[in-house]
């Protein structure tokens, strides 16, 4: 894969930033899953969420089986960040950009493993609820937190701020790949 061509492509997208990181440099921790298990209504209801994605240790092994990781981020402003509906409505734009980057990598012969912001909304009803395997695994992107990944230390190490203002929403995706 031609990284210069990839960077030219990334610079044409409405990304706030992108960075290459090593999967080994990410922090994987069971405590990150606490939010999934205790606060998320999707827990146990999607193959993109715990426990469907597997134990944190298995997720860590999967991520570390790739040589590279591309972190991408978008930001958007909302009128009231406390308005969860408005905040979440901005996620679809980020997901489309994530899908565009995924498709670009695939067009270059790279098969990325993508973690993003979603609990997966590809199907109207997740097959996990019927004890069936995922119907569209190639389109499903588990969320970063489902894998126990704490992005804050990575962002701090890269000198990337996480918050940009009181009404700015920051979205991140990770695309793991081998060249």
C-alpha positions in Angstrom: 0.0 0.0 0.0 1.2 3.5 -0.9 1.1 5.5 2.3 1.7 8.8 0.5 -1.4 8.1 -1.6 -3.4 7.2 1.5 -2.3 10.5 3.2 -3.3 12.4 0.1 -6.7 10.7 0.2 -7.1 11.4 4.0 -6.2 15.0 3.5 -9.2 15.4 1.1 -11.7 14.1 3.7 -13.3 16.3 6.3 -11.1 14.7 9.0 -10.0 16.7 12.0 -6.9 14.6 12.2 -5.3 11.2 11.5 -2.3 9.5 13.0 -0.6 6.2 12.7 -0.2 4.3 16.0 1.1 0.9 17.0 -1.6 -1.5 18.2 0.9 -2.4 21.0 0.8 1.2 22.2 -2.9 1.2 23.0 -4.1 0.7 26.5 -6.5 -2.3 26.9 -8.3 -2.5 30.2 -11.3 -4.3 31.5 -12.4 -1.2 33.5 -13.2 0.6 30.2 -16.0 -2.0 29.7 -17.7 -0.9 32.8 -19.5 1.8 30.8 -20.7 -0.8 28.4 -21.8 -3.2 31.1 -23.4 -0.6 33.3 -24.5 2.4 31.3 -25.1 1.3 27.7 -28.5 0.0 26.7 -26.9 -2.0 23.8 -24.9 -4.3 26.2 -25.7 -7.9 25.1 -27.9 -6.8 22.3 -25.4 -6.5 19.4 -22.5 -8.5 18.0 -20.6 -5.2 18.0 -20.9 -4.9 21.8 -19.8 -6.9 24.8 -20.2 -9.7 25.5 -20.6 -10.4 21.7 -17.2 -9.1 20.8 -15.5 -11.4 23.3 -13.4 -10.9 26.3 -11.1 -7.8 26.5 -8.0 -10.2 26.3 -9.3 -11.7 23.1 -10.1 -8.3 21.6 -6.6 -7.1 22.6 -5.0 -10.2 20.9 -7.1 -9.5 17.7 -6.0 -5.8 17.6 -2.4 -6.7 18.2 -2.4 -9.3 15.4 -2.3 -6.3 13.0 1.0 -4.4 12.3 -0.6 -0.9 12.0 -3.4 1.2 13.2 -4.8 4.4 11.7 -6.6 6.7 14.1 -9.0 9.1 12.5 -11.0 11.8 14.1 -13.8 14.2 13.2 -15.2 17.0 15.2 -18.5 18.8 15.0 -20.3 21.5 16.9 -23.7 21.2 18.4 -25.9 23.8 20.1 -26.0 21.9 23.4 -23.7 19.0 24.1 -26.0 17.9 27.0 -28.7 17.1 24.3 -27.8 13.5 23.7 -30.1 13.2 20.7 -28.4 16.1 19.0 -25.0 14.9 19.9 -25.6 11.3 18.7 -27.1 12.6 15.5 -23.7 13.8 14.4 -22.3 10.3 14.7 -23.6 9.1 11.3 -21.3 11.7 9.5 -18.3 10.3 11.3 -19.4 6.7 10.5 -19.7 7.5 6.8 -16.2 8.9 6.7 -14.9 5.8 8.6 -16.6 3.7 5.9 -15.0 5.8 3.2 -11.5 5.2 4.6 -12.3 1.5 5.0 -13.4 1.3 1.4 -10.3 3.1 0.3 -8.0 0.7 2.2 -9.9 -2.2 0.7 -9.4 -0.8 -2.8 -5.7 -0.8 -2.1 -5.8 -4.5 -1.2 -5.9 -4.0 2.6 -8.5 -5.7 4.7 -8.8 -3.4 7.8 -10.4 -4.4 11.1 -12.4 -1.3 12.1 -13.4 0.0 15.5 -15.6 3.0 15.6 -18.4 4.7 17.5 -21.3 2.5 17.0 -23.1 -0.4 18.6 -24.0 -1.3 15.0 -27.1 -0.2 13.4 -26.7 -2.1 10.1 -29.6 -4.5 10.7 -33.0 -3.6 12.2 -32.6 -6.5 14.6 -29.3 -7.9 15.6 -28.9 -11.7 15.0 -27.4 -12.1 18.4 -30.9 -11.7 19.9 -31.9 -14.8 18.0 -28.8 -16.8 18.8 -27.6 -16.4 15.2 -24.2 -15.2 13.8 -23.8 -11.7 12.5 -25.5 -11.4 9.1 -23.2 -8.6 7.8 -19.9 -8.8 9.6 -18.1 -6.9 6.8 -20.2 -3.9 7.6 -20.2 -4.1 11.4 -17.7 -1.9 13.3 -17.6 -2.5 17.0 -17.0 0.6 19.1 -13.6 1.3 20.5 -14.7 0.9 24.1 -16.1 -2.5 23.4 -12.6 -3.7 23.0 -11.5 -2.2 26.4 -9.4 0.4 24.6 -8.7 3.6 26.6 -7.8 6.2 23.9 -6.9 9.0 26.4 -3.3 7.9 27.1 -2.7 7.5 23.4 -4.1 10.9 22.6 -2.0 12.4 25.4 1.2 10.7 24.1 0.5 12.1 20.6 -0.2 15.6 22.0 -3.8 15.4 20.7 -6.4 17.3 22.7 -9.6 15.4 23.4 -11.9 18.3 24.1 -12.1 21.4 21.9 -14.9 23.4 23.6 -18.0 22.9 25.5 -20.3 22.2 22.5 -17.8 20.3 20.3 -18.3 16.6 19.8 -15.1 14.5 19.0 -15.4 11.2 17.3 -12.6 8.6 16.8 -12.2 5.4 14.8 -9.4 2.9 14.7 -8.6 1.0 11.5 -6.2 -1.9 12.1 -4.4 -3.3 9.1 -1.5 -5.2 7.7 0.3 -4.0 4.6 
